[in-house]
Amino acid sequence: MLKSTFVHIPGVSKYTEEYLWKNSITTWHEFLDKHKTLSLHQNKIDKIKHYTERSIQAHGEDNIGFFLKHMHPKIHWRTYKEYKPCFLDIETTGLSKHRDDITIAGLYDGKQSKIFINGKNLEELKYELDKYNLLVTFNGKCFDIPFIQSKYPELDLNKFHIDLRFAMRPLGYSGGLKNIEKQAGIQRDDDLQDIDGWEAVRLWYKYQKGDERSLDLLVKYNIADIENLKLLMDMAFKKLKQREFLG
């Protein structure tokens, strides 16, 4: 979908983008081949042509800064098939990024889950995050990302970010992650059914008192979060593409 995107070009509205698509111009290269057939003002055609050429160059050079500068976050979902995603979720001791701590963080690249635990290997989280240009979270814009930035202010998190809490809203999905999973037909193991954010805090403190089984359950809970994010993202991408592009 990134190579079919034109709304990142200054002055190009959703209506103009749809006009291009309806005239069989669904990629940047198709615009360069067919732009002379369009019934648009020549100045507008010239501007789109200029930014289309810049887009092709930036994509070829893997210059994500160009797209981050021009793409509104609400269409970052269009980059999902272009860049390797990192599905991210953290657990904390509370809601305050200033007073509370990250207990564990989970990253899933679509094949392997990696868990980072406070007091063991949490510091490695920032090095792992550096490997990715695309983050997928649930409510990460409001919670996970600000929390991580408060603990590691030197970390560059200026990346594509798909927050499924907001990306799935136009598709009719609302509520918390567990509720949306149920709406999507995703089931968790029985021992995870009653665990939520506050129970995750309680499990951490039980682990701090020596209960290793509580840590095991907390890790399992976090892995379910990040691996289910991929299931939701795959579904959301397909539906958003059909809704906005093919619809």
DOTOR-271596 format. One record per residue: chain; x, y, z of N, C-alpha, C in turn; residue number from 1; residue in three letters. Coordinates in Angstrom, 1 decimal, padded with zeros to 4 digits. Example, Ala and Ser with C-alpha at 12.3 -4.5 7.8 and 13.67 -1.06 7.14 Angstrom:
A, 013.2, -005.7, 007.8, 012.3, -004.5, 007.8, 013.2, -003.3, 007.8, 1, ALA .
A, 012.8, -002.2, 007.1, 013.7, -001.1, 007.1, 012.9, 000.0, 007.9, 2, SER .
***
This chain:
A, 000.8, -001.2, 000.0, 000.0, 000.0, 000.0, 000.8, 001.3, 000.0, 1, MET .
A, 002.1, 001.2, 000.5, 002.9, 002.4, 000.5, 003.1, 003.0, -000.9, 2, LEU .
A, 003.4, 002.1, -001.9, 003.6, 002.5, -003.2, 002.4, 002.9, -004.0, 3, LYS .
A, 001.2, 002.7, -003.3, -000.1, 003.2, -003.9, -000.5, 004.5, -003.2, 4, SER .
A, 000.3, 005.0, -002.3, -000.1, 006.1, -001.5, 000.3, 007.4, -002.2, 5, THR .
A, -000.6, 008.4, -002.2, -000.4, 009.7, -002.8, -000.8, 010.8, -001.8, 6, PHE .
A, -001.5, 010.5, -000.7, -001.9, 011.5, 000.2, -000.8, 012.1, 001.1, 7, VAL .
A, 000.4, 011.5, 001.0, 001.5, 012.1, 001.7, 002.1, 013.3, 000.9, 8, HIS .
A, 001.6, 013.5, -000.3, 002.1, 014.6, -001.1, 001.4, 015.9, -000.7, 9, ILE .
A, 002.1, 016.9, -000.4, 001.4, 018.2, 000.0, 000.4, 018.6, -001.1, 10, PRO .
A, -000.9, 018.9, -000.6, -001.9, 019.3, -001.5, -002.8, 018.2, -002.1, 11, GLY .
A, -002.4, 016.9, -001.8, -003.2, 015.8, -002.4, -004.1, 015.3, -001.3, 12, VAL .
A, -005.4, 015.4, -001.6, -006.4, 015.0, -000.6, -006.8, 013.5, -000.9, 13, SER .
A, -007.5, 013.0, 000.0, -008.0, 011.6, -000.2, -008.8, 011.5, -001.5, 14, LYS .
A, -009.6, 012.6, -001.8, -010.4, 012.6, -003.0, -009.5, 012.5, -004.3, 15, TYR .
A, -008.4, 013.3, -004.3, -007.5, 013.3, -005.4, -006.9, 011.9, -005.5, 16, THR .
A, -006.5, 011.3, -004.4, -005.9, 010.0, -004.4, -006.9, 009.0, -005.0, 17, GLU .
A, -008.1, 009.0, -004.6, -009.1, 008.1, -005.1, -009.4, 008.3, -006.6, 18, GLU .
A, -009.3, 009.6, -007.0, -009.4, 009.9, -008.4, -008.3, 009.2, -009.2, 19, TYR .
A, -007.1, 009.3, -008.7, -006.0, 008.6, -009.4, -006.2, 007.1, -009.5, 20, LEU .
A, -006.6, 006.5, -008.4, -006.9, 005.1, -008.3, -008.0, 004.7, -009.3, 21, TRP .
A, -009.0, 005.5, -009.4, -010.1, 005.2, -010.3, -009.7, 005.3, -011.8, 22, LYS .
A, -008.7, 006.0, -012.0, -008.2, 006.2, -013.4, -007.0, 005.2, -013.6, 23, ASN .
A, -007.0, 004.1, -012.9, -006.0, 003.1, -013.1, -004.6, 003.5, -012.8, 24, SER .
A, -004.4, 004.5, -011.9, -003.1, 004.9, -011.4, -003.0, 004.5, -010.0, 25, ILE .
A, -002.5, 003.3, -009.8, -002.5, 002.7, -008.4, -001.1, 002.6, -007.8, 26, THR .
A, -000.1, 003.0, -008.5, 001.2, 003.0, -008.0, 002.0, 004.3, -008.5, 27, THR .
A, 003.1, 004.6, -007.8, 003.9, 005.7, -008.2, 004.4, 005.6, -009.7, 28, TRP .
A, 004.8, 004.5, -010.1, 005.3, 004.3, -011.5, 004.2, 004.4, -012.5, 29, HIS .
A, 003.0, 004.0, -012.1, 001.9, 004.2, -013.0, 001.5, 005.6, -013.2, 30, GLU .
A, 001.7, 006.4, -012.1, 001.5, 007.9, -012.3, 002.5, 008.5, -013.3, 31, PHE .
A, 003.7, 008.1, -013.2, 004.7, 008.6, -014.1, 004.4, 008.2, -015.6, 32, LEU .
A, 003.9, 007.0, -015.7, 003.5, 006.6, -017.1, 002.3, 007.2, -017.7, 33, ASP .
A, 001.3, 007.5, -016.8, 000.0, 007.9, -017.3, -000.5, 009.3, -016.9, 34, LYS .
A, 000.4, 010.1, -016.2, -000.1, 011.4, -015.7, -000.6, 012.4, -016.8, 35, HIS .
A, -000.1, 012.2, -018.0, -000.5, 013.1, -019.1, -002.0, 012.9, -019.5, 36, LYS .
A, -002.6, 011.8, -019.0, -004.0, 011.5, -019.4, -005.0, 012.1, -018.4, 37, THR .
A, -004.5, 012.7, -017.3, -005.4, 013.1, -016.2, -006.0, 014.5, -016.5, 38, LEU .
A, -007.2, 014.6, -016.0, -007.9, 015.9, -016.1, -007.7, 016.7, -014.8, 39, SER .
A, -006.4, 017.1, -014.5, -006.1, 017.9, -013.4, -005.3, 019.1, -013.8, 40, LEU .
A, -005.3, 020.1, -013.0, -004.6, 021.3, -013.3, -003.1, 020.9, -013.5, 41, HIS .
A, -002.5, 021.5, -014.5, -001.1, 021.2, -014.8, -000.1, 021.4, -013.6, 42, GLN .
A, -000.4, 022.5, -012.9, 000.5, 022.7, -011.7, 000.4, 021.6, -010.7, 43, ASN .
A, -000.8, 021.1, -010.5, -001.0, 020.0, -009.6, -000.3, 018.7, -010.1, 44, LYS .
A, -000.5, 018.4, -011.4, 000.2, 017.3, -011.9, 001.7, 017.4, -011.8, 45, ILE .
A, 002.2, 018.6, -012.0, 003.7, 018.7, -011.9, 004.1, 018.5, -010.4, 46, ASP .
A, 003.3, 019.0, -009.5, 003.7, 018.8, -008.1, 003.6, 017.3, -007.7, 47, LYS .
A, 002.6, 016.7, -008.1, 002.5, 015.2, -007.8, 003.6, 014.5, -008.4, 48, ILE .
A, 004.0, 014.8, -009.7, 005.1, 014.2, -010.4, 006.4, 014.4, -009.6, 49, LYS .
A, 006.6, 015.6, -009.1, 007.8, 015.9, -008.4, 007.9, 015.0, -007.1, 50, HIS .
A, 006.9, 015.0, -006.3, 006.9, 014.2, -005.1, 006.8, 012.7, -005.3, 51, TYR .
A, 006.2, 012.3, -006.4, 006.2, 010.9, -006.8, 007.7, 010.4, -007.1, 52, THR .
A, 008.4, 011.2, -007.8, 009.8, 010.9, -008.1, 010.6, 010.9, -006.8, 53, GLU .
A, 010.4, 011.8, -005.9, 011.1, 011.8, -004.7, 010.7, 010.6, -003.8, 54, ARG .
A, 009.4, 010.2, -003.9, 009.0, 009.0, -003.2, 009.7, 007.7, -003.6, 55, SER .
A, 009.8, 007.6, -005.0, 010.5, 006.4, -005.5, 011.9, 006.4, -005.1, 56, ILE .
A, 012.6, 007.6, -005.1, 014.0, 007.7, -004.7, 014.1, 007.3, -003.2, 57, GLN .
A, 013.3, 007.9, -002.4, 013.4, 007.7, -001.0, 013.1, 006.2, -000.6, 58, ALA .
A, 012.2, 005.6, -001.3, 011.9, 004.2, -001.1, 013.1, 003.4, -001.5, 59, HIS .
A, 013.7, 003.7, -002.6, 014.9, 002.9, -003.1, 016.1, 003.1, -002.2, 60, GLY .
A, 016.2, 004.2, -001.5, 017.3, 004.5, -000.6, 017.0, 004.1, 000.8, 61, GLU .
A, 015.8, 003.5, 001.0, 015.3, 003.2, 002.4, 015.4, 004.4, 003.3, 62, ASP .
A, 015.0, 005.5, 002.8, 014.9, 006.8, 003.5, 013.6, 006.9, 004.1, 63, ASN .
A, 013.4, 006.3, 005.3, 012.1, 006.4, 005.9, 011.8, 007.8, 006.5, 64, ILE .
A, 012.8, 008.6, 006.7, 012.6, 009.9, 007.2, 011.7, 010.8, 006.3, 65, GLY .
A, 011.9, 010.5, 005.0, 011.0, 011.3, 004.0, 009.5, 011.0, 004.2, 66, PHE .
A, 009.2, 009.7, 004.4, 007.8, 009.3, 004.6, 007.3, 009.7, 006.0, 67, PHE .
A, 008.2, 009.5, 007.0, 007.7, 009.9, 008.3, 007.4, 011.4, 008.4, 68, LEU .
A, 008.1, 012.2, 007.6, 007.9, 013.7, 007.5, 006.5, 014.0, 006.9, 69, LYS .
A, 006.2, 013.2, 005.9, 005.0, 013.6, 005.0, 003.8, 012.7, 005.3, 70, HIS .
A, 003.9, 011.5, 005.9, 002.8, 010.7, 006.1, 002.1, 010.9, 007.5, 71, MET .
A, 000.8, 011.1, 007.5, 000.1, 011.2, 008.7, 000.1, 009.9, 009.5, 72, HIS .
A, 000.3, 009.9, 010.8, 000.3, 008.6, 011.5, -000.9, 007.7, 011.3, 73, PRO .
A, -002.0, 008.2, 010.9, -003.2, 007.4, 010.8, -003.1, 006.5, 009.5, 74, LYS .
A, -002.2, 006.8, 008.6, -002.0, 006.0, 007.4, -000.7, 005.2, 007.5, 75, ILE .
A, -000.1, 005.1, 008.7, 001.2, 004.3, 008.8, 000.9, 002.8, 008.6, 76, HIS .
A, -000.4, 002.4, 008.7, -000.7, 001.0, 008.4, -000.4, 000.6, 007.0, 77, TRP .
A, -000.3, 001.6, 006.1, 000.0, 001.3, 004.7, 001.5, 000.8, 004.5, 78, ARG .
A, 002.3, 001.0, 005.5, 003.7, 000.6, 005.4, 003.9, -000.8, 005.9, 79, THR .
A, 002.8, -001.5, 006.3, 003.0, -002.8, 007.0, 003.7, -003.8, 006.2, 80, TYR .
A, 003.5, -003.9, 004.9, 004.1, -004.9, 004.0, 005.5, -004.5, 003.5, 81, LYS .
A, 005.8, -003.2, 003.8, 007.1, -002.7, 003.2, 008.2, -002.8, 004.2, 82, GLU .
A, 008.0, -002.8, 005.5, 009.0, -002.8, 006.5, 008.8, -003.9, 007.5, 83, TYR .
A, 009.9, -004.5, 008.0, 009.8, -005.5, 008.9, 009.2, -005.0, 010.2, 84, LYS .
A, 008.1, -005.5, 010.7, 007.5, -005.0, 011.9, 008.0, -005.6, 013.2, 85, PRO .
A, 007.8, -004.9, 014.2, 008.1, -005.3, 015.6, 006.9, -005.1, 016.4, 86, CYS .
A, 006.3, -006.2, 016.9, 005.1, -006.2, 017.7, 005.6, -006.0, 019.2, 87, PHE .
A, 005.1, -005.0, 019.8, 005.7, -004.5, 021.1, 004.6, -004.4, 022.1, 88, LEU .
A, 005.0, -004.9, 023.3, 004.1, -004.7, 024.5, 004.9, -004.7, 025.8, 89, ASP .
A, 004.6, -003.8, 026.7, 005.3, -003.8, 028.0, 004.3, -004.0, 029.1, 90, ILE .
A, 004.9, -004.5, 030.2, 004.2, -004.6, 031.5, 004.9, -003.6, 032.5, 91, GLU .
A, 004.2, -003.0, 033.4, 004.7, -002.1, 034.3, 004.2, -002.3, 035.7, 92, THR .
A, 004.8, -001.5, 036.6, 004.3, -001.6, 038.0, 003.1, -000.6, 038.3, 93, THR .
A, 002.8, 000.1, 037.3, 001.7, 001.1, 037.4, 001.5, 001.9, 036.1, 94, GLY .
A, 000.7, 003.0, 036.2, 000.4, 003.8, 035.0, 001.3, 005.0, 034.8, 95, LEU .
A, 002.1, 005.4, 035.8, 002.9, 006.6, 035.8, 004.3, 006.3, 035.2, 96, SER .
A, 004.5, 006.9, 034.1, 005.9, 006.7, 033.5, 007.0, 007.4, 034.3, 97, LYS .
A, 006.6, 008.3, 035.2, 007.6, 009.0, 036.1, 007.8, 008.2, 037.4, 98, HIS .
A, 006.8, 007.6, 037.9, 007.0, 006.9, 039.2, 007.1, 005.4, 039.1, 99, ARG .
A, 006.6, 004.8, 038.1, 006.6, 003.4, 038.0, 007.7, 002.9, 037.0, 100, ASP .
A, 007.8, 001.5, 037.0, 008.9, 000.9, 036.3, 008.4, -000.1, 035.3, 101, ASP .
A, 009.1, -000.3, 034.2, 008.8, -001.4, 033.3, 009.3, -002.7, 034.0, 102, ILE .
A, 008.4, -003.7, 034.0, 008.7, -005.0, 034.6, 009.2, -005.9, 033.5, 103, THR .
A, 008.5, -006.1, 032.5, 008.9, -006.9, 031.3, 008.5, -006.2, 030.1, 104, ILE .
A, 009.2, -006.5, 029.0, 008.8, -006.0, 027.7, 009.0, -007.2, 026.7, 105, ALA .
A, 008.0, -007.3, 025.8, 008.0, -008.3, 024.8, 008.1, -007.8, 023.4, 106, GLY .
A, 008.9, -008.4, 022.5, 009.0, -008.0, 021.1, 008.8, -009.3, 020.3, 107, LEU .
A, 008.0, -009.2, 019.3, 007.8, -010.3, 018.4, 008.0, -009.8, 016.9, 108, TYR .
A, 008.8, -010.5, 016.2, 009.1, -010.1, 014.8, 008.3, -010.9, 013.8, 109, ASP .
A, 007.3, -011.7, 014.3, 006.5, -012.5, 013.4, 006.9, -013.9, 013.4, 110, GLY .
A, 008.1, -014.2, 013.9, 008.6, -015.6, 014.0, 009.1, -015.9, 015.4, 111, LYS .
A, 009.7, -015.0, 016.0, 010.3, -015.3, 017.4, 009.9, -014.2, 018.3, 112, GLN .
A, 009.6, -014.6, 019.5, 009.3, -013.6, 020.6, 010.5, -013.5, 021.5, 113, SER .
A, 010.8, -012.3, 021.9, 011.9, -012.0, 022.8, 011.4, -011.3, 024.0, 114, LYS .
A, 011.8, -011.7, 025.2, 011.3, -011.1, 026.4, 012.4, -010.5, 027.2, 115, ILE .
A, 012.2, -009.3, 027.7, 013.2, -008.5, 028.4, 012.7, -008.3, 029.8, 116, PHE .
A, 013.4, -008.7, 030.8, 012.9, -008.7, 032.2, 013.7, -007.7, 033.1, 117, ILE .
A, 013.1, -006.9, 033.8, 013.7, -006.0, 034.7, 014.6, -006.8, 035.7, 118, ASN .
A, 015.8, -006.3, 035.9, 016.8, -007.0, 036.8, 017.5, -008.1, 036.1, 119, GLY .
A, 017.2, -008.4, 034.8, 017.9, -009.5, 034.1, 018.5, -008.9, 032.8, 120, LYS .
A, 017.6, -008.6, 031.9, 018.1, -008.2, 030.5, 017.4, -007.0, 029.9, 121, ASN .
A, 016.6, -006.3, 030.8, 015.8, -005.2, 030.3, 016.6, -004.1, 029.5, 122, LEU .
A, 017.8, -003.9, 029.9, 018.6, -002.9, 029.2, 018.9, -003.2, 027.7, 123, GLU .
A, 018.7, -004.5, 027.4, 018.9, -004.9, 026.0, 017.8, -004.5, 025.1, 124, GLU .
A, 016.6, -004.1, 025.7, 015.5, -003.7, 024.9, 015.8, -002.6, 023.9, 125, LEU .
A, 016.5, -001.6, 024.3, 016.8, -000.5, 023.5, 017.6, -000.8, 022.3, 126, LYS .
A, 018.5, -001.8, 022.4, 019.3, -002.3, 021.3, 018.5, -003.1, 020.3, 127, TYR .
A, 017.5, -003.8, 020.8, 016.7, -004.6, 020.0, 015.7, -003.7, 019.2, 128, GLU .
A, 015.2, -002.7, 019.8, 014.3, -001.8, 019.1, 015.0, -001.1, 018.0, 129, LEU .
A, 016.2, -000.8, 018.1, 017.0, -000.2, 017.0, 017.0, -000.9, 015.7, 130, ASP .
A, 016.6, -002.2, 015.8, 016.7, -003.0, 014.6, 015.5, -002.8, 013.7, 131, LYS .
A, 014.4, -002.1, 014.2, 013.2, -002.0, 013.4, 012.8, -000.6, 013.0, 132, TYR .
A, 012.1, -000.5, 011.9, 011.6, 000.8, 011.4, 010.1, 000.9, 011.7, 133, ASN .
A, 009.5, -000.2, 012.0, 008.0, -000.2, 012.1, 007.6, -000.9, 013.4, 134, LEU .
A, 006.9, -000.2, 014.3, 006.4, -000.7, 015.5, 004.8, -000.9, 015.4, 135, LEU .
A, 004.4, -002.0, 016.0, 002.9, -002.3, 016.1, 002.6, -002.5, 017.5, 136, VAL .
A, 001.7, -001.7, 018.0, 001.3, -001.8, 019.4, -000.2, -001.8, 019.6, 137, THR .
A, -000.7, -001.9, 020.8, -002.1, -001.6, 021.1, -002.0, -000.5, 022.3, 138, PHE .
A, -002.5, 000.6, 021.9, -002.5, 001.8, 022.9, -001.0, 002.2, 023.1, 139, ASN .
A, -000.1, 001.9, 022.2, 001.3, 002.3, 022.4, 001.5, 003.8, 022.4, 140, GLY .
A, 000.7, 004.5, 021.6, 000.9, 005.9, 021.5, 000.7, 006.6, 022.8, 141, LYS .
A, -000.3, 006.1, 023.6, -000.6, 006.7, 024.9, 000.2, 006.1, 026.0, 142, CYS .
A, 000.6, 004.9, 025.9, 001.3, 004.2, 027.0, 002.7, 003.7, 026.8, 143, PHE .
A, 002.8, 002.6, 025.9, 004.1, 001.9, 025.8, 005.2, 002.8, 025.3, 144, ASP .
A, 005.0, 003.6, 024.3, 006.0, 004.4, 023.7, 006.4, 005.5, 024.7, 145, ILE .
A, 005.5, 006.3, 025.2, 005.9, 007.3, 026.2, 006.6, 006.8, 027.4, 146, PRO .
A, 006.2, 005.6, 027.8, 006.8, 004.9, 029.0, 008.3, 004.6, 028.7, 147, PHE .
A, 008.5, 003.9, 027.5, 009.8, 003.5, 027.1, 010.7, 004.8, 026.9, 148, ILE .
A, 010.2, 005.8, 026.3, 010.9, 007.0, 026.1, 011.3, 007.7, 027.4, 149, GLN .
A, 010.5, 007.6, 028.4, 010.8, 008.2, 029.7, 012.0, 007.5, 030.4, 150, SER .
A, 012.1, 006.2, 030.1, 013.2, 005.4, 030.7, 014.5, 005.4, 029.9, 151, LYS .
A, 014.3, 005.5, 028.6, 015.5, 005.6, 027.7, 015.3, 006.8, 026.8, 152, TYR .
A, 015.5, 008.0, 027.3, 015.4, 009.2, 026.5, 016.3, 009.3, 025.3, 153, PRO .
A, 017.4, 008.5, 025.3, 018.4, 008.6, 024.2, 017.9, 007.7, 023.0, 154, GLU .
A, 016.9, 006.9, 023.2, 016.4, 005.9, 022.2, 015.6, 006.6, 021.1, 155, LEU .
A, 016.0, 006.4, 019.9, 015.3, 007.0, 018.8, 014.1, 006.1, 018.4, 156, ASP .
A, 012.9, 006.6, 018.8, 011.7, 005.9, 018.4, 010.9, 006.6, 017.4, 157, LEU .
A, 011.6, 007.4, 016.6, 010.9, 008.1, 015.4, 010.8, 007.1, 014.3, 158, ASN .
A, 009.8, 006.2, 014.4, 009.6, 005.1, 013.4, 008.2, 005.1, 013.0, 159, LYS .
A, 007.9, 004.3, 012.0, 006.5, 004.1, 011.6, 005.9, 003.4, 012.8, 160, PHE .
A, 004.6, 003.8, 013.2, 004.0, 003.2, 014.4, 002.5, 003.0, 014.0, 161, HIS .
A, 002.1, 001.7, 014.1, 000.7, 001.4, 013.9, 000.2, 001.0, 015.3, 162, ILE .
A, -000.7, 001.9, 015.8, -001.4, 001.6, 017.1, -002.7, 001.0, 016.7, 163, ASP .
A, -002.9, -000.3, 017.0, -004.1, -001.0, 016.6, -005.4, -000.5, 017.3, 164, LEU .
A, -005.2, 000.1, 018.5, -006.3, 000.7, 019.2, -007.1, 001.7, 018.3, 165, ARG .
A, -006.3, 002.5, 017.5, -006.9, 003.5, 016.7, -007.0, 003.0, 015.2, 166, PHE .
A, -006.1, 002.2, 014.8, -006.2, 001.7, 013.4, -007.4, 000.8, 013.2, 167, ALA .
A, -007.9, 000.1, 014.2, -009.0, -000.8, 014.1, -010.4, -000.1, 014.3, 168, MET .
A, -010.3, 001.1, 014.8, -011.6, 001.7, 015.2, -012.5, 002.0, 013.9, 169, ARG .
A, -011.9, 002.4, 012.8, -012.7, 002.6, 011.6, -013.4, 001.3, 011.1, 170, PRO .
A, -012.8, 000.1, 011.5, -013.4, -001.2, 011.1, -014.5, -001.6, 012.1, 171, LEU .
A, -014.8, -000.8, 013.1, -015.8, -001.2, 014.0, -015.4, -001.9, 015.3, 172, GLY .
A, -014.1, -002.0, 015.5, -013.6, -002.6, 016.7, -013.2, -001.6, 017.8, 173, TYR .
A, -013.7, -001.8, 019.0, -013.4, -000.9, 020.0, -013.2, -001.6, 021.4, 174, SER .
A, -012.7, -000.9, 022.4, -012.5, -001.5, 023.7, -011.0, -001.9, 023.8, 175, GLY .
A, -010.8, -002.7, 024.9, -009.4, -003.1, 025.2, -008.9, -004.2, 024.3, 176, GLY .
A, -007.7, -004.5, 024.4, -007.1, -005.5, 023.5, -007.8, -006.9, 023.7, 177, LEU .
A, -008.1, -007.3, 024.9, -008.7, -008.6, 025.1, -010.1, -008.6, 024.5, 178, LYS .
A, -010.8, -007.5, 024.6, -012.2, -007.4, 024.1, -012.1, -007.5, 022.5, 179, ASN .
A, -011.2, -006.8, 021.9, -011.1, -006.9, 020.5, -010.6, -008.3, 020.0, 180, ILE .
A, -009.8, -008.9, 020.8, -009.4, -010.3, 020.4, -010.6, -011.2, 020.4, 181, GLU .
A, -011.5, -011.0, 021.3, -012.7, -011.9, 021.4, -013.6, -011.6, 020.2, 182, LYS .
A, -013.7, -010.3, 019.8, -014.5, -009.9, 018.6, -013.9, -010.5, 017.4, 183, GLN .
A, -012.6, -010.6, 017.4, -011.9, -011.2, 016.2, -011.8, -012.7, 016.2, 184, ALA .
A, -012.4, -013.3, 017.3, -012.3, -014.8, 017.4, -011.0, -015.4, 017.8, 185, GLY .
A, -010.2, -014.6, 018.5, -008.9, -015.0, 019.0, -009.1, -015.5, 020.5, 186, ILE .
A, -008.7, -016.7, 020.8, -008.9, -017.3, 022.1, -007.5, -017.4, 022.8, 187, GLN .
A, -007.5, -017.1, 024.1, -006.3, -017.3, 024.9, -006.4, -018.6, 025.7, 188, ARG .
A, -005.3, -019.1, 026.2, -005.3, -020.3, 027.1, -006.1, -020.0, 028.3, 189, ASP .
A, -006.6, -021.0, 028.9, -007.4, -020.9, 030.1, -006.7, -020.1, 031.2, 190, ASP .
A, -005.4, -020.4, 031.4, -004.7, -019.8, 032.6, -004.5, -018.3, 032.3, 191, ASP .
A, -004.8, -017.8, 031.1, -004.6, -016.4, 030.8, -005.9, -015.6, 030.8, 192, LEU .
A, -007.0, -016.3, 030.9, -008.3, -015.7, 030.7, -008.6, -014.5, 031.7, 193, GLN .
A, -008.2, -014.7, 033.0, -008.5, -013.7, 034.0, -007.4, -012.7, 034.3, 194, ASP .
A, -006.3, -012.7, 033.5, -005.2, -011.8, 033.7, -005.4, -010.5, 032.9, 195, ILE .
A, -005.3, -009.4, 033.6, -005.3, -008.1, 033.0, -004.1, -007.3, 033.4, 196, ASP .
A, -004.1, -006.0, 033.2, -002.9, -005.2, 033.5, -002.7, -005.2, 035.0, 197, GLY .
A, -003.7, -005.1, 035.8, -003.5, -005.0, 037.3, -003.1, -006.4, 037.8, 198, TRP .
A, -003.6, -007.4, 037.3, -003.2, -008.8, 037.7, -001.7, -009.0, 037.3, 199, GLU .
A, -001.3, -008.4, 036.2, 000.1, -008.4, 035.8, 001.0, -007.8, 036.8, 200, ALA .
A, 000.6, -006.7, 037.4, 001.3, -006.0, 038.5, 001.4, -006.9, 039.7, 201, VAL .
A, 000.3, -007.6, 040.0, 000.3, -008.5, 041.2, 001.3, -009.6, 041.0, 202, ARG .
A, 001.3, -010.2, 039.8, 002.2, -011.3, 039.4, 003.6, -010.9, 039.6, 203, LEU .
A, 003.9, -009.6, 039.2, 005.3, -009.2, 039.3, 005.8, -009.1, 040.7, 204, TRP .
A, 004.9, -008.6, 041.6, 005.3, -008.4, 043.0, 005.4, -009.8, 043.7, 205, TYR .
A, 004.6, -010.8, 043.2, 004.7, -012.1, 043.7, 006.1, -012.7, 043.3, 206, LYS .
A, 006.5, -012.5, 042.1, 007.8, -012.9, 041.6, 008.9, -012.2, 042.4, 207, TYR .
A, 008.7, -011.0, 042.8, 009.7, -010.3, 043.5, 009.9, -010.9, 044.9, 208, GLN .
A, 008.9, -011.6, 045.4, 008.9, -012.2, 046.7, 009.4, -013.7, 046.6, 209, LYS .
A, 009.8, -014.1, 045.3, 010.4, -015.4, 045.2, 009.6, -016.4, 044.4, 210, GLY .
A, 008.4, -016.0, 043.9, 007.5, -016.9, 043.2, 007.8, -016.9, 041.8, 211, ASP .
A, 008.7, -017.9, 041.3, 009.1, -017.9, 039.9, 008.0, -018.3, 039.0, 212, GLU .
A, 007.0, -019.0, 039.5, 005.8, -019.4, 038.7, 005.0, -018.2, 038.2, 213, ARG .
A, 005.0, -017.2, 039.1, 004.3, -015.9, 038.7, 005.0, -015.2, 037.6, 214, SER .
A, 006.3, -015.3, 037.6, 007.1, -014.7, 036.4, 006.8, -015.5, 035.2, 215, LEU .
A, 006.8, -016.8, 035.3, 006.5, -017.6, 034.1, 005.1, -017.3, 033.5, 216, ASP .
A, 004.1, -017.1, 034.4, 002.8, -016.7, 033.9, 002.7, -015.3, 033.3, 217, LEU .
A, 003.5, -014.4, 033.9, 003.5, -013.1, 033.4, 004.2, -013.0, 032.0, 218, LEU .
A, 005.2, -013.8, 031.8, 005.9, -013.9, 030.5, 004.9, -014.5, 029.5, 219, VAL .
A, 004.2, -015.5, 029.9, 003.3, -016.2, 029.0, 002.2, -015.2, 028.6, 220, LYS .
A, 001.7, -014.4, 029.5, 000.7, -013.3, 029.2, 001.2, -012.3, 028.3, 221, TYR .
A, 002.5, -011.9, 028.4, 003.1, -010.9, 027.5, 003.3, -011.4, 026.1, 222, ASN .
A, 003.7, -012.7, 026.1, 003.9, -013.3, 024.7, 002.5, -013.4, 024.0, 223, ILE .
A, 001.5, -013.7, 024.7, 000.2, -013.8, 024.1, -000.2, -012.4, 023.5, 224, ALA .
A, 000.1, -011.4, 024.3, -000.2, -010.0, 023.8, 000.5, -009.7, 022.5, 225, ASP .
A, 001.8, -010.0, 022.4, 002.6, -009.6, 021.2, 002.3, -010.5, 020.0, 226, ILE .
A, 002.1, -011.7, 020.3, 001.8, -012.6, 019.2, 000.4, -012.5, 018.6, 227, GLU .
A, -000.6, -012.1, 019.5, -001.9, -011.8, 019.0, -002.0, -010.5, 018.3, 228, ASN .
A, -001.0, -009.6, 018.6, -001.0, -008.3, 017.8, -000.8, -008.6, 016.4, 229, LEU .
A, 000.1, -009.6, 016.1, 000.3, -009.9, 014.6, -001.0, -010.4, 014.0, 230, LYS .
A, -001.7, -011.3, 014.7, -003.0, -011.8, 014.1, -003.9, -010.6, 013.8, 231, LEU .
A, -004.0, -009.7, 014.8, -004.9, -008.6, 014.6, -004.4, -007.6, 013.5, 232, LEU .
A, -003.1, -007.5, 013.4, -002.5, -006.6, 012.4, -002.8, -007.2, 011.0, 233, MET .
A, -002.6, -008.5, 010.8, -002.8, -009.1, 009.5, -004.3, -008.9, 009.1, 234, ASP .
A, -005.2, -009.1, 010.1, -006.6, -009.0, 009.8, -006.9, -007.5, 009.4, 235, MET .
A, -006.4, -006.6, 010.2, -006.7, -005.2, 010.0, -006.2, -004.7, 008.7, 236, ALA .
A, -004.9, -005.1, 008.4, -004.4, -004.6, 007.1, -005.2, -005.1, 005.9, 237, PHE .
A, -005.7, -006.3, 005.9, -006.5, -006.8, 004.8, -007.8, -006.1, 004.7, 238, LYS .
A, -008.4, -005.8, 005.9, -009.7, -005.1, 005.9, -009.6, -003.6, 005.5, 239, LYS .
A, -008.5, -003.0, 006.0, -008.3, -001.6, 005.7, -008.0, -001.4, 004.3, 240, LEU .
A, -007.2, -002.3, 003.7, -006.8, -002.2, 002.3, -008.1, -002.4, 001.4, 241, LYS .
A, -008.9, -003.3, 001.8, -010.1, -003.6, 001.0, -011.1, -002.4, 001.2, 242, GLN .
A, -011.1, -001.8, 002.4, -012.0, -000.7, 002.6, -011.6, 000.6, 001.9, 243, ARG .
A, -010.3, 000.9, 001.9, -009.8, 002.2, 001.4, -009.3, 002.1, 000.0, 244, GLU .
A, -008.8, 000.9, -000.4, -008.1, 000.9, -001.7, -009.0, 000.1, -002.7, 245, PHE .
A, -009.4, -001.1, -002.4, -010.2, -001.9, -003.3, -011.7, -001.6, -003.3, 246, LEU .
A, -012.1, -001.0, -002.1, -013.5, -000.7, -002.0, -014.0, 000.4, -002.9, 247, GLY .
***
